[in-house]
Amino acid sequence: MERRTFVGFKQKLYFYPIFLFVLALDQFTKRLIVRSMFYGDSKNIIGSFVRFTYIRNPNSVFGLRVGGAGVSTTLTIIAFIFVVSMFLKSETKFSLVSLSFIIGGALGNLTDRLLYMEVIDFIEVGARGWYWPTFNVADSFVTIGLILLIIYFIFIDKFNKETESPKM
């Protein structure tokens, strides 16, 4: 496995376009859905397995009710601050890409919460009457970023720590 490459503060600026791209893609797809569909409408994309269903989620993750829209917005801001602090402390390219995906997704949903006090969701996946909770592009990038972080901490970081020579 390749040794980790440490990234300094100035080099972290190169990762900003990643989360700006995620934010732009998320907001673009949400505007497209709002302009092309009525609230509650569904359109099959890949049979009935993947479909676009325009809904708005005033609650937290997966539609869980946690004290209303104000509480959900506050929790989103707290989580965002935590991930940004991880980004600022992170020193490897792999973890910075992962965190950039999460930051971009968090910014996408935070934008919705600040503008509408709810999140626009539209991607629905499932079959035979069972469907995963409706989500959006931001949620997808947050999930991908989290999976990459888990891979990083379980495999890459652990491997690097095991193979580093002791300092004298």
N, C-alpha and C positions, 0 to 999 in steps of 0.2 A: 504494500500500500504506500501511497505517496505521503511524504512528510507534509505536515501542515505549513501553509505559507501565511505568515503574519501580515496583517494589513494595518497601516497606521491611520491616524485620524484623517489626514488629507486624502488618502486613497479611498476612504469610505464615501467620498463625494461621487465616485464612479458608480456607486450602487443606487444613488438617488433616482436615476432614470428608471430603474426596475420598479420601484414602488409608484412612481408617477405614471408609468405605463399601465400598471395594474389598476390604479385609481381611474385613469382615463377610460380604459376598456370597460371597467365596471359601470361607470356613469354613462358611457355611450350606449351600452346594451340596455340599461334600465330606461333611458330616454326613448330608445327605439321601441321597447315594449309598451311604454306608456302611450306613445304616439300611434302605435299600430294595433293595439288591443283594448278592449273594454275590460274594466275590472271584473275579475272572476272568469273571463273567457279562457278556453284551452285550445291549443293547436297541437296536433300530433306532429312530431319532428322525425322520430324513428319509430314508426308504428305507434302503439300506445306505450312503449317502453320509455321513450324520452318525449316529453311534451313541454310546451311552454304554457304555463298557467299564471296569469297576472294576479298577484295578491299583494297585500301590504301587511307587514308584520310589526305590530306595535310592541311586541314582547321581546324577550331575550332569545338566545340561541335555540333553534328548533321550535320556536313558538312557546317556550316555557314562560309562564307568567311569574315575574319576579317583581312585584310592586308597581307595575305600570311603566309607561313610556319614560318618565323622568328617571326612575331607578335604572332602567335599561340603558339610557343614555349615559348616566353617571358611571355605570359599570363598564361601558364601552370606553369611556375616556380613561378610566383607571387602567384597564387592560392595555390600551394604546400607549399610555405613559410607561407602563412596565416593559412592553416590547421595545419601545424606543430606547429605554435605558439598557436593555440587553444588546441592542444594535450598537450603541455607543461603546459598550464594554467588550463586544466581540472582536476577535482578532483574526479570524480565519475567513477566507473567501466563501467556503461552503456554508458556514453559519450565517454570514452576511447576506448571501442570496436567499437563504431560507427566511431570515428575518425580514428581508425586503418584501418578499411575497406576503408575509403576515401584515406588515405595516401598510402595504398598498391595499390589501383587503380590508383592514381595519379602517383606513381612511375612507374607503368607498362606503362602508356601512355607517361610519360616523357622519359623513356628509349627509346621508339620508336622514339620520336621526336628528341632526341639527336643523335641517331644512323642514322636515315633515313630522318629526317625532315618531317615525316608524321607518321600516326598511322595505324597499321594493324587492320582492322575490318573484321568480318566474320559472326556474328550472325545476322540473318534476321528473323523477326517475322511479320506475317500478313496474310491476306486472301483476296481473291477476288480482286486482283490487288492493294490493299492498304497494304503497308509495312512500318513499323516503320523504321527510318534510321538505317542502318547497324551499329552494335556495337560490343564490345568484352567483355571479362571477366572483365577487369579493369573497364570499364564503368558500368558493372553490380554491382560491389562492391561499386563504388562511389555512385550509385543510392541507393543501400540498406543502405549504411552508412548515406546518407542524409535523407532518410525516417526515420531511427532510431533516428537521431538527432532531427528531427521535432517532433517525438513522445516524445522524452525526454523533449524538451523545452516546448511543449504544455501541456503534461500531468504530467510527473514525476517531473520535476523541479518545476512546478507551484504547484503541490500537496505538495511537501516538503516545499516550502516557506510558504504556507498557514497553514501548521500544526506545523511549528517550533514555539516553545514558545519564547516570547520576552525575550531578555537578560536584566538583571537588573544590 
